[in-house]
Amino acid sequence: MAEYRLCQDGTQQSPIALGLNQGLSQVHHPYFDGYTRNVTGNYYNWGYGPAFTLDHPKDVYTGLPSMRFDDTTLYLRGWHLHAPSDHIVADDRSKSELHMVHVNAKGEEGAVLAIRLDPGASPAPFFSQLPPMIGFNDTRQIMGVEINPRLALQGVNEFSEFWTYRGSLTSPPCKEGIRWFVARSILFTSVDQMREILSVSTYSARILQEVWLHQINA
């Protein structure tokens, strides 16, 4: 596996602090009618926590689960976890955060769905479908698995309430101009699931960035 690192500070970097006093977005609403099937891919640890990359023909992304907003359609290339959460909401930092990275038809990153994770009373179906977690010292271990990515969206009411802004990827290629969607709802896991997530994760929350040129909810 490649050696990953977190991005350094820049002009339009993510993450940022969010609050209910900022209101929720009434624009750029994401729709997930392209999330219609299970997918296969490679499950691994990116050195900071669990990650997954979807299978697809070389340079062909249009067959992957898709989301749309405004006049844009993007495709789910993969997801990874940060611990603790990158985003802070109402001065609270969750235990972990799921980033679902979407690309355009050329494979260029365009949007990230951010879902905060905290322990609750019941197991999360999204994580229940995964095999045992791979440790952060086992970055060469790769497992082929089949998952239903929509289970993550269902855990936060399909992003019915969210914040959105323009920011950057938090890990290389550190691309700016990314449309971020941060779900207001938290995806709750069981206590055991969260313990397992944290046991295979290393600290990867990026330094909180000042709000500047991010155009929150605009």
PLY file of the C-alpha trace (Angstrom):
ply
format ascii 1.0
element vertex 218
property float x
property float y
property float z
element edge 217
property int vertex1
property int vertex2
end_header
0.00 0.00 0.00
1.06 3.60 -0.52
2.33 5.63 2.41
-0.32 8.16 3.36
0.02 11.47 5.17
-2.25 14.34 6.10
-2.30 17.58 4.14
-0.58 20.70 5.41
-2.30 24.04 5.91
-3.35 26.00 2.84
-5.81 28.53 1.46
-9.13 26.70 1.43
-8.41 23.76 3.68
-10.74 21.44 5.60
-12.01 20.74 8.22
-13.77 23.66 9.86
-15.94 24.14 12.95
-19.70 24.11 12.39
-22.58 25.11 14.61
-26.35 25.17 14.64
-26.20 28.96 14.83
-24.91 28.85 11.24
-28.09 27.13 10.13
-28.38 24.11 7.88
-28.02 24.17 4.12
-31.04 24.79 1.92
-29.02 24.42 -1.30
-26.84 21.82 -3.07
-28.97 19.00 -1.64
-27.41 15.61 -2.41
-29.51 12.78 -3.87
-28.45 9.15 -3.80
-30.66 7.47 -6.39
-27.48 5.95 -7.86
-26.78 3.96 -4.68
-28.78 0.94 -5.79
-26.62 -2.14 -5.24
-23.92 -3.84 -3.26
-20.35 -3.27 -4.41
-17.09 -5.18 -4.21
-13.71 -3.73 -3.43
-10.53 -3.79 -1.36
-10.78 -3.41 2.40
-7.58 -2.35 4.18
-6.05 0.05 6.70
-4.61 3.26 5.26
-2.22 3.63 8.20
-4.67 5.77 10.17
-7.74 3.54 10.21
-10.07 1.33 8.13
-10.54 2.14 4.43
-12.21 0.72 1.34
-11.71 1.25 -2.41
-14.38 0.10 -4.86
-13.64 -2.22 -7.77
-14.09 -0.73 -11.25
-12.65 -1.12 -14.73
-9.52 0.96 -15.29
-10.40 4.64 -15.69
-14.13 3.86 -15.76
-16.04 5.29 -12.80
-19.56 5.76 -14.14
-20.66 2.29 -13.04
-20.03 3.06 -9.38
-22.73 4.20 -6.93
-23.55 7.79 -7.78
-24.78 10.91 -6.04
-26.02 14.10 -7.66
-26.42 17.69 -6.55
-27.19 20.76 -8.62
-26.26 19.69 -12.18
-23.39 17.45 -11.04
-23.16 13.65 -10.86
-20.26 12.08 -8.97
-19.29 8.50 -8.20
-18.20 6.81 -4.98
-14.56 5.78 -5.34
-14.00 4.75 -1.73
-14.17 5.65 1.93
-11.86 5.89 4.93
-12.05 6.71 8.63
-10.41 9.42 10.71
-10.12 9.30 14.49
-11.16 11.47 16.18
-13.53 13.35 13.87
-12.14 16.02 11.59
-15.15 18.32 11.95
-16.26 19.86 15.22
-19.97 20.61 15.61
-21.21 22.83 18.44
-17.80 22.50 20.14
-18.06 18.70 20.15
-15.58 16.37 18.44
-16.91 12.86 17.75
-14.86 9.73 18.28
-14.39 9.11 14.55
-15.50 10.32 11.13
-16.29 8.51 7.89
-15.29 10.20 4.62
-16.96 8.92 1.44
-14.94 10.28 -1.49
-16.69 10.92 -4.81
-15.11 11.57 -8.21
-16.29 12.68 -11.63
-16.30 10.51 -14.77
-12.58 11.21 -15.23
-11.72 10.07 -11.68
-11.12 13.61 -10.38
-12.19 14.21 -6.78
-15.25 16.43 -6.52
-17.09 15.85 -3.23
-16.80 14.20 0.17
-19.63 13.02 2.39
-18.56 13.42 6.03
-20.36 11.34 8.68
-19.46 11.69 12.34
-19.35 8.49 14.42
-20.03 7.99 18.14
-20.86 4.97 20.31
-24.50 4.28 21.01
-26.77 1.46 22.12
-26.92 -0.73 19.01
-24.53 -1.98 16.32
-24.43 0.05 13.11
-25.44 -2.10 10.12
-22.80 -0.41 7.96
-19.99 -1.66 10.20
-21.66 -4.98 10.98
-21.21 -5.99 7.33
-17.42 -5.59 7.47
-14.94 -8.36 8.28
-12.69 -8.01 11.34
-10.79 -4.72 11.38
-7.25 -4.60 9.99
-4.67 -2.96 12.27
-2.80 0.22 11.39
0.46 -1.76 11.43
-0.90 -4.14 8.76
-1.13 -1.72 5.83
-0.05 -4.41 3.37
-3.04 -6.61 4.21
-5.89 -6.26 1.70
-9.19 -8.13 1.78
-11.68 -8.37 -1.06
-15.18 -7.86 0.36
-18.72 -6.97 -0.73
-20.60 -4.20 1.07
-23.70 -2.06 0.81
-22.47 1.57 1.03
-25.99 2.96 1.32
-26.18 1.62 4.88
-23.91 4.49 5.92
-26.29 7.02 4.34
-29.32 5.41 5.94
-27.63 5.75 9.33
-27.75 9.56 8.99
-31.19 9.89 7.37
-29.75 10.15 3.85
-28.26 13.59 4.59
-31.72 15.12 5.01
-30.03 17.78 7.19
-26.49 18.88 6.47
-23.93 21.64 6.20
-21.98 22.18 3.00
-18.95 24.23 2.01
-16.04 24.42 -0.42
-12.83 23.03 1.04
-10.02 20.61 0.28
-9.15 16.97 0.68
-7.57 16.29 4.06
-5.05 13.82 2.63
-3.09 13.79 -0.65
-3.67 14.93 -3.35
-4.91 17.77 -1.05
-7.07 19.10 -3.89
-9.00 22.31 -3.24
-12.46 23.22 -4.52
-14.02 20.06 -3.06
-17.71 20.20 -2.17
-18.05 18.94 1.42
-21.31 17.65 2.85
-21.36 17.17 6.64
-24.36 15.29 7.99
-26.05 16.86 11.00
-27.03 13.40 12.26
-24.42 11.18 13.89
-23.97 7.56 12.83
-24.08 5.64 16.09
-22.18 2.38 16.48
-22.24 -0.07 19.34
-19.67 0.39 22.08
-17.85 -2.74 20.88
-17.78 -1.50 17.28
-16.32 1.84 18.36
-13.71 0.14 20.51
-12.69 -1.96 17.52
-12.51 1.08 15.22
-10.35 2.99 17.68
-8.12 -0.01 18.37
-7.02 -0.10 14.71
-6.80 3.68 14.24
-4.11 6.25 14.90
-4.70 9.95 15.51
-5.55 11.57 12.18
-7.78 14.54 12.95
-6.46 17.46 11.00
-5.85 20.84 12.61
-9.07 22.85 12.56
-8.95 25.52 9.88
-10.26 29.08 10.06
-13.38 29.77 8.06
-12.13 31.66 5.00
-13.35 31.38 1.40
-15.34 28.27 2.33
-18.79 29.73 1.53
-20.64 27.71 4.18
-24.12 26.71 3.01
-23.75 28.90 -0.08
0 1
1 2
2 3
3 4
4 5
5 6
6 7
7 8
8 9
9 10
10 11
11 12
12 13
13 14
14 15
15 16
16 17
17 18
18 19
19 20
20 21
21 22
22 23
23 24
24 25
25 26
26 27
27 28
28 29
29 30
30 31
31 32
32 33
33 34
34 35
35 36
36 37
37 38
38 39
39 40
40 41
41 42
42 43
43 44
44 45
45 46
46 47
47 48
48 49
49 50
50 51
51 52
52 53
53 54
54 55
55 56
56 57
57 58
58 59
59 60
60 61
61 62
62 63
63 64
64 65
65 66
66 67
67 68
68 69
69 70
70 71
71 72
72 73
73 74
74 75
75 76
76 77
77 78
78 79
79 80
80 81
81 82
82 83
83 84
84 85
85 86
86 87
87 88
88 89
89 90
90 91
91 92
92 93
93 94
94 95
95 96
96 97
97 98
98 99
99 100
100 101
101 102
102 103
103 104
104 105
105 106
106 107
107 108
108 109
109 110
110 111
111 112
112 113
113 114
114 115
115 116
116 117
117 118
118 119
119 120
120 121
121 122
122 123
123 124
124 125
125 126
126 127
127 128
128 129
129 130
130 131
131 132
132 133
133 134
134 135
135 136
136 137
137 138
138 139
139 140
140 141
141 142
142 143
143 144
144 145
145 146
146 147
147 148
148 149
149 150
150 151
151 152
152 153
153 154
154 155
155 156
156 157
157 158
158 159
159 160
160 161
161 162
162 163
163 164
164 165
165 166
166 167
167 168
168 169
169 170
170 171
171 172
172 173
173 174
174 175
175 176
176 177
177 178
178 179
179 180
180 181
181 182
182 183
183 184
184 185
185 186
186 187
187 188
188 189
189 190
190 191
191 192
192 193
193 194
194 195
195 196
196 197
197 198
198 199
199 200
200 201
201 202
202 203
203 204
204 205
205 206
206 207
207 208
208 209
209 210
210 211
211 212
212 213
213 214
214 215
215 216
216 217
